[in-house]
Amino acid sequence: MNIEFKSTLLIVFCVIASLGAFLIGFKLLSENLQSVANKGLRRLFDKTSKSKLAGVGIGAGATTLMQSSAATTVMVIGFVNAGMMSLLQATAIIMGANIGTTITTLLIALGLTSIGPYAMGLTFIGIFASMICKNDKAKSWSLVVAGFGLVFMGLTVISAVMSSDAVQNSEILINLLRTPIKPAWLEPITLLLIGVVITALMQSSTAVNGIMLAMLASGIQIGSGGNALFYIVLGTNIGTCVTALISSIGAGTNAKRAALIHFLFNFFGALIFLILLSIWKDFTTGFWTKITPPDAKLQMALFHLAFNVICTLIFLPIDKVFVKISSVVIKDKKAEEERKITYMDDRILATPTVAIAQLRKETVYMGDKCMKSLRDSFNAFLERDIYAADGVNALNEEINIISKQITEYLIRVSGEKVSLHDDTRISILYHAIGDLLRISEISDNMLKYTRTTVEKDLAFSDSVKRDLADMFGDVERLYNLGIAIFETMNKDAFPELEKIEANIDEKRKTLIEGHIKRLNDGECDARNSAVFINLVSNLERVGDHITYIAYSINELK
C-alpha cells in the first residue's frame, strides 16, 4: 500500500510539472503572438462595426491566433473601457472568442500530440534563437516557437503519464476518479463546479481539456461515466470567465459590463446544456456517438465546439438583451469615477501599437483642454473678469493630472517590447505633452495680467482689444491645423501652418510697434506696457509651441 501511495504521488507530481510546462508555454505563446500581431489585431477590431457575424469571426480568429479566449476577452474589456468599442461590438467578439478557444482542443483530439516528441525540440530552438536575436520582432517569434515546444512537452508528458502502467495499475487513483458522486442528481452540478474551479485556478480551459483528453485516450473513466466528462467541459467554459472578471476590477462601468456579458453568455449556455444532459442520460452513448466519429477524444472536442457554436447561434440574435441585463445589474454611477484620462486602459498596454495610438488621442484631448484654458483666460482678460480664475485654475489642475497619467502610461508602454518606430512615437508624445503644458502655463500668465489690469485700473481701447482678438483667432486656427497634423501625420498642411504662424509673428511685431507709437503720441498709459507686451509675446509663444507639436512628426522616418 505504501509503494502504491508513493507511485500515485509521483504520478500527481509528474502531471503537475508537465502542466506547469504547458501553462508557461501557453503564456509565452499567447503574449508573444499578441506582441507581434498587435497591429493586425487593432485592424481586426476596427472592423467589428460592420456586422455581428464579422465580430464573431474576428473574436474566433483572434483567439485562435493568441491561443487564449481570456487574452482576447481582456483585450476587448480594455478597448471597451477606453471607449474604442461599444458593448454590442464586444458581445459579438466575446461569443467568437468562445468558439476560437475550442480549436486547440480539437487539434489535440485530432492527434496533434503525436508529433509531441519531435515538437519538444522547438523549446531549445526557440530559446536559443531568442538569446542570439537582436531584433525585437525576431525575438518575439523565437519565443513563440519556444512556447509551442513547451506546450507540446506538457501535453506529451501528460499523455505519457496517463497511459503508463503506473496509472492503469493505481487502484487509489482509478477508484478516486471512478467513484460516483452521491446522490446521483448532485453529480452534474458537482462536476460542473469542479470544471469551474480547476479552470479558474489554472487560468486555461485548454489545459483542463488537454488533461481530460489524455485521460480519455488512456480509457480512464470519470465518475459514473456517460455524460460526466461533458459536465466538466461546461464548467471550464464558466471558469475561463474568471480572468476577465478579475481584469474588470477597477475599470469603468462599461468594462465591468463587458466582463459580465462574457460570464452571462457562458453561464446561461452551460445551464441550458446542463439541464439537457441531465435529462438526456444516454446522450453520450446514444445520439452523440451516432453523429460523431467513434474516437472518444474527438467526441469530447466536437461537443466543446458544438456547445459554443450553438450558444452563439442562440444568443447572437438577442445580444441586446445581454447588454440590457448588464446595464441593469451594473448601473451608471451618478458621478462617474473621477477618471481624468479618457482613452487609455491598462489592458491595452500589452499591445504597444494600440496603446500608443490611444495615448495620441489622449494627448489631443489634453491639447483641447489646454486651448480651452487659454481661451477662457484670454476672454477673462478682455472682459476684466477676475472671477474666471477659479474655472481656469481647476481646468489647469485637471490638465496637470492628465499629463502625469499620460507620462506614466508612456513609461509603462516603453517597458513593453516596442519597435524602433513605436519608440519614436513615444518620444514625439513626450515632447508634445511638454509643449501643451507650456500653453496651460501661459493661460495662467493671462490670469495674472487680468488681475494686474483690474488692481491697477488699467484700460485698453476697443480697437486694441479687437486687434488682440484677431491675433488670438489666428492662434486658434493654428492650433486646429497643428493638432490635425499631429493626429493624422499629414505633412501636406505644413505650408498653410507656416503661413499662419508667420502671420502671428507679424501681428506681434505690428501690435508692439502700434503700442509704442501710441505711447509716444501720449494716447496710451505707460503702465499698460508690461501687460500688453507680455500678453502679445505669450500669444506668439503659444504659436511656437503649436508649431513644435506639428513638426514633431518629422521624427518619424
C-alpha positions, 0 to 999 in steps of 0.5 A: 500500500505504501509503494502504491501511495508513493507511485500515485504521488509521483504520478500527481507530481509528474502531471503537475510539472508537465502542466506547469510546462504547458501553462508557461508555454501557453503564456509565452505563446499567447503574449508573444503572438499578441506582441507581434500581431498587435497591429493586425489585431487593432485592424481586426477590431476596427472592423467589428462595426460592420456586422455581428457575424464579422465580430464573431469571426474576428473574436474566433480568429483572434483567439485562435491566433493568441491561443487564449479566449481570456487574452482576447476577452481582456483585450476587448474589456480594455478597448471597451473601457477606453471607449474604442468599442461599444458593448454590442461590438464586444458581445459579438467578439466575446461569443467568437472568442468562445468558439476560437478557444475550442480549436486547440482542443480539437487539434489535440483530439485530432492527434496533434500530440503525436508529433509531441516528441519531435515538437519538444525540440522547438523549446531549445530552438526557440530559446536559443534563437531568442538569446542570439536575436537582436531584433525585437520582432525576431525575438518575439517569434523565437519565443513563440516557437519556444512556447509551442515546444513547451506546450507540446512537452506538457501535453506529451508528458501528460499523455505519457503519464496517463497511459503508463502502467503506473496509472492503469495499475493505481487502484487509489487513483482509478477508484478516486476518479471512478467513484460516483458522486452521491446522490446521483442528481448532485453529480452534474452540478458537482462536476460542473463546479469542479470544471469551474474551479480547476479552470479558474485556478489554472487560468486555461480551459485548454489545459483542463481539456488537454488533461481530460483528453489524455485521460480519455485516450488512456480509457480512464473513466470519470465518475459514473461515466456517460455524460460526466466528462461533458459536465466538466467541459461546461464548467471550464467554459464558466471558469475561463470567465474568471480572468476577465472578471478579475481584469474588470476590477477597477475599470469603468462601468462599461468594462465591468459590463463587458466582463459580465456579458462574457460570464452571462453568455457562458453561464446561461449556455452551460445551464441550458446544456446542463439541464439537457444532459441531465435529462438526456442520460444516454446522450453520450452513448446514444445520439452523440456517438451516432453523429460523431466519429467513434474516437472518444477524444474527438467526441469530447472536442466536437461537443466543446465546439458544438456547445459554443457554436450553438450558444452563439447561434442562440444568443447572437440574435438577442445580444441586446438583451445581454447588454440590457441585463448588464446595464441593469445589474451594473448601473451608471454611477451618478458621478462617474469615477473621477477618471481624468484620462479618457482613452487609455486602459491598462489592458491595452498596454500589452499591445504597444501599437494600440496603446500608443495610438490611444495615448495620441488621442489622449494627448489631443484631448489634453491639447483641447483642454489646454486651448480651452484654458487659454481661451477662457483666460484670454476672454477673462482678460478682455472682459476684466473678469477676475472671477474666471480664475477659479474655472481656469485654475481647476481646468489647469489642475485637471490638465496637470493630472492628465499629463502625469497619467499620460507620462506614466502610461508612456513609461509603462508602454516603453517597458513593453517590447516596442519597435524602433518606430513605436519608440519614436512615437513615444518620444514625439508624445513626450515632447508634445505633452511638454509643449501643451503644458507650456500653453496651460502655463501661459493661460495662467500668465493671462490670469495674472495680467487680468488681475494686474489690469483690474488692481491697477485700473488699467484700460485698453481701447476697443480697437486694441482689444479687437486687434488682440482678438484677431491675433488670438483667432489666428492662434486658434486656427493654428492650433486646429491645423497643428493638432490635425497634423499631429493626429493624422501625420499629414505633412501636406498642411505644413505650408498653410501652418507656416503661413499662419504662424508667420502671420502671428509673428507679424501681428506681434511685431505690428501690435508692439510697434502700434503700442509704442507709437501710441505711447509716444503720441501720449494716447496710451498709459505707460503702465499698460506696457508690461501687460500688453507686451507680455500678453502679445509675446505669450500669444506668439509663444503659444504659436511656437509651441503649436508649431513644435507639436506639428513638426514633431512628426518629422521624427518619424522616418 
